[in-house]
Amino acid sequence: MPVLYLIPVPIAENALHTVPPYVQDIARRLDVFIVERAKTARHFIKSLGPEKPIQEMIFTELPEHRHSADAEKTFLETIAAGKDVGLLSEAGCPGVADPGAGIVALAHRHGVRVVPLVGPSSLLLALMASGMNGQRFAFHGYLSPKRPELARDLRRLEQLARQHDQTQLFIETPYRGQMVLDVALDTLQPDSVFGVALDLTGTGEMIRSLPVREWRKAGKVELAKAPAVFLIGKN
Amino acid sequence: MPVLYLIPVPIAENALHTVPPYVQDIARRLDVFIVERAKTARHFIKSLGPEKPIQEMIFTELPEHRHSADAEKTFLETIAAGKDVGLLSEAGCPGVADPGAGIVALAHRHGVRVVPLVGPSSLLLALMASGMNGQRFAFHGYLSPKRPELARDLRRLEQLARQHDQTQLFIETPYRGQMVLDVALDTLQPDSVFGVALDLTGTGEMIRSLPVREWRKAGKVELAKAPAVFLIGKN
């Protein structure tokens, strides 16, 4: 019976060691992939030393929105031919803060076995490393890009964190991380806990998680331009 | 400078392959550990073939509640001596649906570098494999153990899932999974999506994620007694 394998990929440069060998072995023997971006997926599969020449493989791209006729067609035809399919995103785990969920849902509807594989996830690593409540948490994707709306979003998440003792996570692109940090330290209450995790598993990994009061005492922090996870927690 | 390493451990029997070799290498050279349960932690470290005899290592247990004088003392003394500390739980990632967050928060307060390592997390694997929204989700730990309160909890989570298109995750012990499944299929609306992930990465791995209507059509499902993650999503 064919299987849909969910294949995590590294979240930092030169971090192939974060993808366990059993996952690399599975990825190496597949030849049909549904991917977020064909170029980076080909590069990743090539780096594993696959069994077949890369030109003989199929890489079908998955657009951001949930349904994609091309990807669904590739999936259904491959499965009908009795072959396994690999699903992978640009970085981290497919379907988590990344596209891919639509194909997984399709697999369930068709009774195809779905096998999630172990690998790096910036959300999970950031949560573990935050020291905040990991018994109750929520992830919100990206917040509003503009300052006044961002401040309002941050206050809303702070309220959820305080009311429910539920850690709040969100992400931001490399070039907007500094703005988020600055607005958060201006906006949040002194005893709320605020966390930043940058370039996880990479050479520039930086993780800091402290009450807002302590951040303010320590003075201005310059964030490197890297993918960032932010967290708000109750003290 | 000493480091606090957050060390994931397997979540199923005979699944050491899910812990990447670089994580095993780090765990192998440490000799002070703060752990959820000393007996299983010793067993895990022994299975890696550590550099030192296991009798010369320190394993300090971390109770369920957030603060533990023993664990804090072990941590602070080891760090003061310039040595690294490993933090590990019984299964999966320390601090995520498991104890450990208090020690991580202590490390941040003392300016100790915290390094989260990659490994298996049943929550993350279940979310990836659910085909539900992975751009917005919340984890709630355990729900109420008794039927009427459980049904009320399930309706509350269903409402959150539908209102915010936010996938809702919770966990249950092996011997209560069947009851949760039965109550959920009695309680939830036909077009809500319900997911179960059992014994992830283990030989009994079972993942199913379908609209409640489809679960009902398929007839009674008998769940094996294994650790379970449940999910409720919007269709």
Interface residues (C-beta under 8 A of the other chain):
Chain A: L6 H17 T18 V19 P20 P21 Y22 C93 P94 G95 V96 A97 D98 G100 A101 G102 I103 V104 A105 L106 A107 H108 R109 R113 V114 V115 P116 V118 G119 P120 S121 L123 L124 L125 A126 L127 M128 A129 S130 G131 M132 N133 G134 Q135 R136 F137 A138 F139 H140 G141 Q166 V193 L200 T201 E205 I207 R208 S209 L210 E214
Chain B: L6 H17 T18 V19 P20 P21 Y22 C93 P94 G95 V96 A97 D98 G100 A101 G102 I103 V104 A105 L106 A107 H108 R109 R113 V114 V115 P116 V118 G119 P120 S121 L123 L124 L125 A126 L127 M128 A129 S130 G131 M132 N133 G134 Q135 R136 F137 A138 F139 H140 G141 Q166 V193 L200 T201 E205 I207 R208 S209 L210 E214
